């Protein structure tokens, strides 16, 4: 990478990290802490308040991605982070579950993922873009692991309202990063001819990638509905789950070098399909572990989570990179907007699917369903022909 590419990659990964850390800090304790609010005795309303972020984000990823094509990436990123901060402070000041729900809806309205990834694509060459996207994916995974460690400790000290206030402060720190560290954006959006959204929606390989990210995040969210309970059944107290998550995340980063090597040799399609196959094997393995309850193997769970994060990190790095290459520069924000919309819908669908399957048939049925979905995803992605690096 050039110095400018390194600065862009690190600064934009930091924006993702600051935003996602705030979100992840809330998730492990939300359902428990929300019971203390008026209306918190309704599980359906609690679930709606949790999921409302993903729903409003899914609705606005595409419009804000298209707006970044027209008005500039940095303007939209700053606007989105400010809206996200307002939602966080609304949730911090809420005195009822409905107040929390409104705050979560405002948080989701600050949907900047498409604009951030489009700006990163604008500022990096094809030859290093997968590495740049991997920095963003790695920052998200690290924030997830850090939140699992810190959330229970912070919630005991400052409560759920304090966590939301901290989330708002982190979003404002992200605004400062955009204004004073992120390099100036290229003058692409006013000089290039306007692209058409229809071209993005009709592109067969973009469609494969969009449905792929939906499947990935549906499977991921559904997994986390059941995995914590399996770890408890294996004898690991819920306060110590980070001892499994954190090593799995950190060790999985070592395998990204293999992805970069395969990409340099022109084998990115094989790497992508192999990563999907790893996700499939993990779902089958988790189903086998769940069937061995009431005493599943902790070592088996740790190994499966390591394999999952290897596949997940590879896909999080390669798929948005491919979207940015396949889409023309004048529709890059729109293409990544569609991609991030499907990602958000996957998070929403995974939570709903996982909860329903776990309630109706147990963990074995849940992982059977995620395995079937991953197999269909693998078959759907098989004809994919990634474009070569420029």
C-alpha positions in Angstrom: 0.0 0.0 0.0 1.0 3.6 -0.6 1.1 6.0 2.4 -2.2 7.5 1.3 -3.8 4.0 1.0 -2.6 3.1 4.5 -3.9 6.3 5.9 -7.3 5.9 4.2 -7.6 2.2 5.2 -6.6 2.7 8.9 -8.8 5.8 9.3 -11.9 4.3 7.7 -11.4 1.1 9.6 -11.3 3.2 12.8 -14.6 4.8 11.9 -16.1 1.3 11.6 -14.5 0.2 14.9 -15.8 3.2 16.9 -19.3 2.7 15.6 -19.4 -1.0 15.9 -17.8 -1.0 19.4 -20.7 1.0 20.7 -23.3 -1.3 19.1 -21.6 -4.5 20.3 -21.3 -3.2 23.9 -25.1 -3.0 24.1 -26.0 -6.3 22.6 -24.7 -8.7 25.3 -26.6 -6.9 28.0 -29.6 -5.4 26.3 -32.1 -8.1 26.9 -31.2 -8.3 30.6 -31.0 -4.6 31.3 -34.2 -3.8 29.3 -36.3 -5.7 31.8 -35.8 -2.8 34.3 -37.6 -0.3 32.0 -41.4 0.0 31.8 -42.6 -2.4 29.2 -39.5 -4.6 29.6 -41.5 -7.6 30.7 -42.7 -8.1 27.1 -40.1 -10.3 25.3 -41.6 -9.5 21.9 -41.2 -5.8 22.4 -37.6 -6.3 23.8 -36.8 -8.3 20.6 -38.3 -5.6 18.5 -36.3 -2.9 20.2 -33.1 -4.9 19.6 -33.9 -5.6 16.0 -35.2 -2.1 15.1 -31.6 -0.9 14.4 -31.1 -3.5 11.7 -34.5 -2.8 10.1 -34.0 1.0 9.8 -30.4 0.6 8.7 -31.6 -1.8 5.9 -34.1 0.7 4.7 -31.5 3.6 4.5 -28.3 1.9 3.3 -29.2 2.2 -0.4 -30.6 5.8 -0.3 -27.5 7.0 1.6 -25.2 5.0 -0.6 -26.7 6.6 -3.7 -26.6 10.0 -2.0 -22.8 9.5 -1.5 -22.5 9.0 -5.3 -24.1 12.3 -5.9 -23.2 14.6 -3.0 -19.8 13.1 -1.9 -18.8 10.3 0.5 -17.5 12.4 3.5 -20.6 14.6 3.7 -22.9 11.5 4.0 -20.6 9.8 6.5 -20.6 12.8 8.8 -24.4 13.2 8.5 -24.9 9.5 9.2 -22.6 9.5 12.2 -24.4 12.5 13.7 -27.8 10.8 13.3 -26.3 7.7 14.9 -25.1 9.8 17.8 -28.5 11.4 18.2 -30.1 8.0 18.3 -27.6 6.8 20.9 -28.3 9.8 23.2 -32.0 9.4 22.8 -31.7 5.8 24.0 -29.4 6.9 26.8 -32.1 9.3 28.1 -35.0 6.9 27.5 -37.1 6.0 30.5 -39.2 3.3 28.8 -38.8 0.5 26.4 -40.6 2.5 23.7 -38.0 5.2 24.2 -35.2 2.6 23.7 -37.0 1.4 20.6 -37.1 5.0 19.1 -33.4 5.5 20.0 -32.5 2.2 18.3 -34.5 3.3 15.2 -32.6 6.6 15.0 -29.3 4.7 15.4 -30.1 2.6 12.4 -31.0 5.7 10.4 -27.3 6.6 10.5 -26.5 3.9 7.9 -23.0 4.9 6.7 -21.5 1.5 5.9 -22.0 1.8 2.1 -20.6 5.3 2.0 -17.5 4.3 4.1 -16.7 1.2 2.0 -17.3 3.2 -1.2 -14.9 5.8 -0.1 -12.3 3.1 0.8 -12.8 1.7 -2.7 -12.3 5.2 -4.2 -9.0 5.7 -2.4 -7.4 2.3 -2.9 -6.2 0.4 -6.0 -7.7 -2.9 -6.9 -4.4 -4.7 -6.1 -4.6 -3.8 -2.4 -8.4 -3.4 -1.9 -9.0 -6.8 -0.4 -6.3 -6.0 2.2 -8.0 -2.7 2.9 -11.4 -4.3 3.3 -9.8 -6.9 5.5 -8.7 -4.1 7.9 -12.4 -3.1 8.2 -13.5 -6.7 8.7 -10.8 -7.3 11.3 -11.6 -4.1 13.2 -15.3 -5.3 13.4 -14.2 -8.7 14.7 -11.9 -7.2 17.2 -14.6 -4.8 18.5 -17.0 -7.8 18.8 -14.5 -9.7 21.0 -13.6 -6.6 23.0 -17.3 -5.9 23.7 -17.9 -9.4 25.0 -15.2 -8.8 27.6 -16.1 -5.2 28.5 -19.9 -5.1 28.2 -20.8 -6.9 31.5 -18.2 -4.8 33.4 -19.3 -1.5 32.0 -23.0 -2.3 32.4 -22.5 -3.0 36.1 -20.9 0.5 36.5 -22.9 2.8 34.2 -26.0 0.8 33.2 -27.6 0.5 29.8 -28.1 4.2 29.6 -24.4 4.8 30.2 -23.5 2.3 27.5 -25.7 4.2 25.0 -24.2 7.5 26.0 -20.7 6.0 25.5 -21.9 4.8 22.0 -22.9 8.4 21.1 -19.5 9.7 22.3 -17.7 7.1 20.1 -19.8 8.2 17.1 -18.8 11.8 17.7 -15.2 10.6 17.8 -15.8 9.0 14.4 -16.9 12.4 13.0 -13.6 13.9 14.2 -11.7 11.1 12.4 -13.6 11.9 9.1 -13.0 15.6 9.3 -9.3 15.6 10.4 -7.8 12.3 9.4 -9.5 10.7 6.4 -7.8 11.8 3.2 -9.8 14.1 0.8 -12.1 12.1 -1.5 -11.4 11.9 -5.2 -13.6 14.2 -7.4 -15.6 11.4 -8.9 -19.2 12.2 -8.0 -19.8 15.4 -9.9 -17.6 14.9 -12.9 -18.6 11.3 -13.8 -21.9 10.6 -15.6 -24.7 9.4 -13.4 -25.1 5.6 -13.3 -28.3 3.7 -13.1 -29.5 1.6 -10.1 -31.1 -0.9 -12.6 -27.6 -1.8 -13.9 -26.5 -2.7 -10.3 -29.6 -4.8 -9.7 -29.4 -6.7 -13.0 -25.7 -7.6 -12.7 -25.6 -11.4 -12.1 -22.4 -11.6 -10.1 -23.3 -8.6 -8.0 -26.6 -10.4 -7.3 -24.7 -13.5 -6.2 -22.6 -11.4 -3.8 -25.6 -9.5 -2.4 -27.5 -12.7 -1.7 -24.3 -14.2 -0.3 -23.8 -11.5 2.3 -27.5 -11.9 3.2 -26.9 -15.6 3.8 -23.6 -15.0 5.7 -25.2 -12.6 8.2 -28.4 -14.6 8.6 -26.3 -17.6 9.5 -24.0 -15.5 11.8 -26.9 -14.0 13.8 -28.8 -17.2 14.0 -25.6 -18.9 15.3 -25.3 -16.5 18.2 -28.8 -17.2 19.4 -27.7 -20.7 20.3 -23.9 -20.7 20.7 -23.8 -18.9 24.1 -26.2 -21.5 25.6 -24.0 -24.3 24.3 -20.9 -22.8 25.9 -22.8 -22.7 29.2 -23.9 -26.3 28.8 -20.2 -27.2 28.2 -19.3 -25.8 31.6 -18.1 -22.2 30.8 -19.7 -19.4 32.8 -21.3 -16.7 30.6 -18.9 -14.1 32.1 -16.0 -16.1 30.7 -17.2 -16.7 27.1 -14.7 -14.2 25.9 -12.0 -16.8 26.7 -13.3 -18.7 23.7 -14.3 -15.9 21.4 -11.2 -13.7 21.7 -8.5 -16.4 20.9 -10.7 -17.7 18.0 -10.9 -14.2 16.5 -7.2 -13.4 17.0 -5.9 -16.7 15.6 -8.3 -16.5 12.6 -6.5 -13.3 11.4 -3.4 -15.4 10.7 -5.2 -17.2 8.0 -6.0 -14.0 6.0 -2.5 -14.2 4.6 -3.6 -17.3 2.7 -6.5 -15.4 1.2 -4.2 -12.6 0.0 -1.8 -15.2 -1.5 -4.6 -17.0 -3.4 -5.8 -13.7 -4.7 -2.4 -12.7 -6.0 -2.2 -16.1 -7.9 -5.7 -15.6 -9.4 -7.5 -18.1 -7.2 -9.9 -15.7 -5.5 -13.0 -17.7 -6.6 -11.6 -20.9 -5.1 -10.8 -19.0 -1.8 -14.3 -17.5 -1.7 -16.0 -20.9 -2.3 -13.7 -22.5 0.2 -14.7 -20.0 2.8 -18.3 -20.7 2.2 -17.6 -24.4 2.5 -15.9 -23.7 5.9 -19.1 -22.0 7.1 -21.1 -25.0 6.0 -18.8 -27.4 7.9 -19.1 -25.3 11.0 -22.9 -25.4 10.9 -22.8 -29.2 10.5 -20.3 -29.4 13.4 -22.4 -27.2 15.6 -25.5 -29.4 14.9 -23.4 -32.5 15.9 -22.3 -30.7 19.1 -25.8 -29.6 19.9 -27.0 -33.2 19.5 -24.5 -34.3 22.2 -26.1 -32.1 24.9 -26.5 -31.8 27.8 -22.7 -31.9 27.9 -21.2 -30.7 24.6 -17.5 -30.5 24.2 -16.0 -27.1 25.0 -12.9 -27.9 22.9 -15.1 -28.8 19.9 -17.0 -25.6 20.2 -13.7 -23.6 20.4 -12.4 -25.3 17.3 -15.6 -24.8 15.4 -15.7 -21.1 16.3 -12.0 -20.7 15.1 -12.9 -22.3 11.7 -16.0 -20.1 11.5 -14.0 -16.9 12.0 -11.5 -18.0 9.4 -14.2 -18.3 6.8 -16.1 -15.2 8.0 -13.1 -12.9 7.9 -12.2 -14.1 4.4 -15.7 -13.4 3.2 -15.9 -10.1 4.9 -12.7 -9.0 3.2 -13.3 -10.4 -0.3 -17.0 -9.9 -1.0 -17.2 -6.0 -0.6 -13.9 -5.8 -2.5 -15.4 -7.7 -5.4 -18.5 -5.5 -5.3 -16.4 -2.4 -5.5 -14.5 -3.8 -8.5 -17.5 -5.0 -10.4 -19.5 -1.7 -10.0 -18.6 1.3 -12.1 -17.2 4.2 -10.1 -20.3 6.4 -10.6 -22.6 3.6 -9.1 -20.2 2.3 -6.5 -22.1 3.9 -3.6 -25.3 2.4 -4.9 -23.8 -1.0 -5.4 -22.4 -1.1 -1.9 -25.7 0.4 -0.6 -27.5 -2.6 -2.1 -24.8 -4.9 -0.6 -25.1 -3.4 2.9 -28.9 -3.4 2.7 -28.8 -7.2 2.2 -26.3 -7.5 5.0 -28.6 -5.6 7.4 -31.6 -7.6 6.3 -29.5 -10.7 7.0 -28.9 -9.6 10.6 -32.6 -9.0 11.1 -33.6 -12.3 9.5 -31.0 -14.3 11.4 -32.2 -13.1 14.8 -35.8 -13.8 13.9 -35.0 -17.2 12.3 -32.7 -18.2 15.1 -35.2 -17.3 17.8 -38.1 -19.1 16.1 -36.2 -22.2 15.3 -34.6 -22.5 18.8 -38.0 -22.1 20.4 -39.8 -24.5 18.0 -37.2 -27.3 17.5 -34.1 -26.6 19.5 -30.5 -26.0 18.6 -30.2 -29.1 16.3 -33.0 -27.8 14.1 -31.5 -24.3 14.1 -28.1 -25.6 12.8 -29.8 -27.9 10.3 -31.5 -24.9 8.8 -28.4 -22.8 8.7 -26.5 -25.7 7.1 -29.2 -25.9 4.4 -29.1 -22.2 3.8 -25.3 -22.3 3.5 -25.4 -25.2 1.1 -27.8 -23.2 -1.1 -25.5 -20.2 -0.9 -22.6 -22.3 -2.0 -24.5 -23.6 -5.0 -25.7 -20.1 -5.9 -22.2 -18.7 -5.7 -20.6 -21.5 -7.8 -20.9 -19.7 -11.2 -19.3 -16.6 -9.8 -16.4 -15.2 -11.9 -14.5 -12.6 -9.9 -13.0 -9.8 -12.0 -9.2 -9.6 -12.0 -7.4 -7.0 -10.0 -6.5 -3.8 -11.8 
